[in-house]
Amino acid sequence: MVQGVDVSRAESQREWAAAFVGQTGKLETANTDKVYIRSVIAACEKREREIYDSLNGKKRRFLGIF
């Protein structure tokens, strides 16, 4: 995982701009990490399945047959 740029000490407009230019560079670095990308996609897909299942629920059976 790539750590973001620390913007907690940025006070002037120039420091903020420099911080966010640095953040963009970190994003480009993070986007090249294929293992991390796959883990994010897998986590999103898992969460999507959980939401889908919770909204649709399981079909109830009558007497365990229907």
Summary of the structure (lengths in Angstrom):
residues: 66
radius of gyration: 21.7
end to end distance: 48.2
largest distance: 70.1
contacts: 118
relative contact order: 0.10
helix: 64%
strand: 0%
